[in-house]
Amino acid sequence: MARRKVGNLLALAVLSVVTQRPMHPYEMASMLRARGKDADMGIKWGSLYTVVRNMEKHGLIEAVETVRQGGRPERTVYRITDAGSAELVDWVRELISVPERERTRFQAGLSVMAALSPDEVQRLLRHRLDLVEREATDKREAFEQHSEELPRLFLIENEYELALLDAELTWVRALLDELSSGTFAGIDQWRAFHATGELPPELAELAERGSVTD
């Protein structure tokens, strides 16, 4: 992974829009919002001006003029530099070619789900399933609507997001089937632990293997 001079993904988003034409930060934000980039990159808008200043400091963009419209404050217009163009291309290449696994909150919850009883886990997973199904339906409807207006090239990230949602739905449904049918390996010991408050010997031994002693 390359070490970026400005590593905030908002910088990548800014480079992607100023490569079209010079613009001031308010225009950058408006265009990024219109394209839904805040959903793609988890953008924090409050850091926009700081990121823009850092990009200018490191020569990725440069000020070309200051404009004023009516009684509004002056706005500095920036354009991308040759270094910024090279950074954009290199960054996109890295993001597409190099896998980077991000641990989700769901994964963290699954890693310690033994703290809950099998019955409660089933109830919570069904709740999650309902929410994810609703989200997938809404996003699919929006995707189909936009796909009539925009080429696939500009919607490919939404297509990927839908694929991830579908994969999660398939996996959660399969897990629920195992839990509800009792075929989930070790479910009897898991259930016994919540009934008695004591770990069965085989689980206690496994738990001790993971303990750290001086």
C-alpha positions in Angstrom: 0.0 0.0 0.0 1.4 3.4 -1.0 1.7 6.0 1.7 -0.4 9.0 0.4 0.5 12.6 1.1 -3.2 13.1 1.8 -4.7 9.8 2.7 -8.3 10.8 3.4 -10.6 9.3 0.8 -12.3 12.7 0.5 -9.1 13.8 -1.3 -9.6 11.0 -3.9 -13.2 12.2 -4.4 -12.0 15.8 -4.8 -9.4 14.8 -7.4 -12.1 12.8 -9.3 -14.2 16.0 -9.8 -11.6 18.7 -10.3 -10.1 16.6 -13.1 -13.1 17.7 -15.1 -12.7 21.5 -14.6 -11.5 24.0 -11.9 -14.0 24.6 -9.1 -14.2 26.0 -5.6 -14.9 23.7 -2.5 -18.6 24.5 -2.5 -18.9 23.2 -6.1 -16.8 20.2 -5.2 -19.2 19.3 -2.4 -22.3 19.9 -4.5 -21.0 17.7 -7.3 -19.9 14.9 -4.9 -23.3 14.9 -3.2 -25.1 14.8 -6.5 -23.1 11.7 -7.4 -23.7 10.0 -4.1 -20.0 9.9 -3.2 -20.7 10.4 0.4 -22.3 6.9 0.4 -19.5 5.3 -1.5 -16.6 6.7 0.6 -18.2 7.7 4.0 -17.2 11.3 3.5 -17.2 13.7 6.4 -18.1 17.0 5.0 -16.8 19.0 7.9 -13.2 18.1 6.9 -13.6 19.3 3.3 -11.7 22.6 3.6 -9.0 21.0 5.7 -8.5 18.3 3.1 -8.5 20.9 0.2 -5.8 23.0 2.1 -3.7 19.9 2.6 -4.0 18.9 -1.1 -2.9 22.4 -2.1 0.0 22.2 0.4 1.2 19.0 -1.2 0.8 20.2 -4.8 -2.1 18.0 -5.8 -4.3 21.0 -6.6 -3.5 24.7 -7.0 -5.5 27.9 -6.7 -6.2 29.7 -10.0 -8.5 32.5 -9.0 -10.7 33.9 -6.3 -14.4 34.7 -7.2 -17.2 36.5 -5.5 -20.9 36.3 -6.4 -23.2 39.0 -5.0 -22.8 39.4 -1.2 -21.3 35.9 -0.7 -17.8 35.5 0.7 -14.9 35.1 -1.7 -14.3 31.6 -3.0 -11.0 30.2 -4.2 -11.2 28.1 -7.4 -8.8 25.2 -7.6 -7.5 23.1 -10.5 -5.8 19.7 -10.5 -2.0 19.7 -11.1 0.0 17.1 -13.0 1.0 15.6 -9.6 -2.7 15.5 -8.7 -3.6 13.7 -11.9 -0.8 11.2 -11.4 -1.9 10.7 -7.8 -5.5 10.1 -8.9 -4.5 7.4 -11.4 -2.1 5.7 -9.0 -4.6 5.7 -6.1 -7.5 4.2 -8.3 -5.1 1.5 -9.5 -4.2 0.6 -6.0 -7.8 0.5 -4.7 -9.0 -1.7 -7.5 -6.0 -4.1 -7.6 -5.0 -4.5 -3.9 -7.5 -6.2 -1.5 -7.9 -4.5 1.8 -10.2 -6.3 4.3 -12.2 -4.1 6.6 -13.6 -5.7 9.7 -17.3 -4.8 10.1 -19.3 -4.3 13.3 -21.3 -7.3 12.3 -18.2 -9.5 12.1 -17.2 -8.2 15.6 -20.6 -9.2 16.9 -20.5 -12.7 15.4 -17.1 -13.3 17.0 -18.6 -13.0 20.5 -22.2 -14.1 19.8 -21.7 -17.0 22.3 -22.5 -14.4 24.9 -26.2 -14.6 23.8 -28.4 -17.7 23.8 -29.1 -19.5 20.5 -32.7 -18.4 20.7 -31.8 -14.7 21.1 -29.3 -14.9 18.3 -32.0 -16.2 16.0 -34.4 -13.4 17.0 -31.7 -10.8 16.4 -30.7 -12.3 13.0 -34.3 -12.3 11.8 -34.5 -8.6 12.7 -31.3 -8.0 10.9 -32.5 -10.0 7.9 -35.7 -7.8 7.7 -33.6 -4.6 7.7 -31.1 -5.8 5.1 -33.9 -7.1 2.9 -35.5 -3.7 3.0 -32.3 -1.9 2.3 -31.5 -4.2 -0.6 -35.0 -3.7 -2.1 -34.7 0.1 -1.8 -31.2 0.1 -3.3 -32.2 -2.2 -6.1 -35.1 0.0 -7.1 -32.9 3.1 -7.1 -30.3 1.2 -9.1 -32.8 0.1 -11.7 -34.1 3.6 -12.0 -30.7 5.2 -12.4 -29.6 2.4 -14.8 -32.2 3.8 -17.3 -30.5 7.2 -17.3 -26.8 6.4 -16.7 -24.3 4.0 -18.2 -23.1 1.1 -16.1 -19.7 2.6 -15.8 -21.1 5.3 -13.4 -23.2 2.8 -11.4 -20.7 -0.1 -10.9 -20.1 0.7 -7.2 -23.8 0.4 -6.6 -23.9 -2.9 -8.4 -21.0 -4.1 -6.1 -22.9 -2.9 -3.0 -26.0 -4.9 -4.1 -23.9 -8.0 -4.6 -22.5 -7.6 -1.0 -26.0 -7.2 0.4 -27.3 -10.3 -1.5 -24.3 -12.3 -0.3 -25.1 -11.3 3.3 -28.7 -12.2 2.9 -27.8 -15.6 1.6 -25.4 -16.3 4.4 -27.6 -15.1 7.2 -30.6 -17.1 5.9 -28.4 -20.2 5.9 -27.2 -19.6 9.4 -30.7 -19.1 10.6 -31.7 -22.4 9.0 -28.9 -24.2 10.9 -29.9 -22.6 14.2 -33.6 -23.2 13.9 -33.2 -26.8 12.7 -30.6 -27.5 15.4 -27.9 -28.6 12.9 -25.5 -25.8 13.9 -22.4 -27.6 15.3 -22.2 -27.3 19.1 -25.6 -25.8 19.6 -26.5 -28.2 22.4 -23.4 -27.2 24.4 -24.1 -23.6 23.6 -27.6 -23.9 24.8 -26.5 -25.8 28.0 -24.1 -23.0 28.9 -26.9 -20.5 28.9 -29.2 -22.8 30.8 -26.7 -23.6 33.6 -24.2 -20.7 33.5 -21.4 -23.2 33.2 -19.3 -24.1 30.2 -19.4 -27.8 29.2 -15.9 -29.4 29.7 -15.1 -29.5 26.0 -15.9 -25.8 25.6 -14.1 -24.8 28.8 -10.9 -26.5 27.5 -11.1 -24.6 24.2 -11.7 -21.3 26.1 -8.6 -22.0 28.3 -6.4 -22.5 25.2 -7.1 -18.9 24.3 -6.2 -17.5 27.7 -3.0 -15.6 28.3 -1.0 -16.4 31.5 2.2 -14.8 32.9 
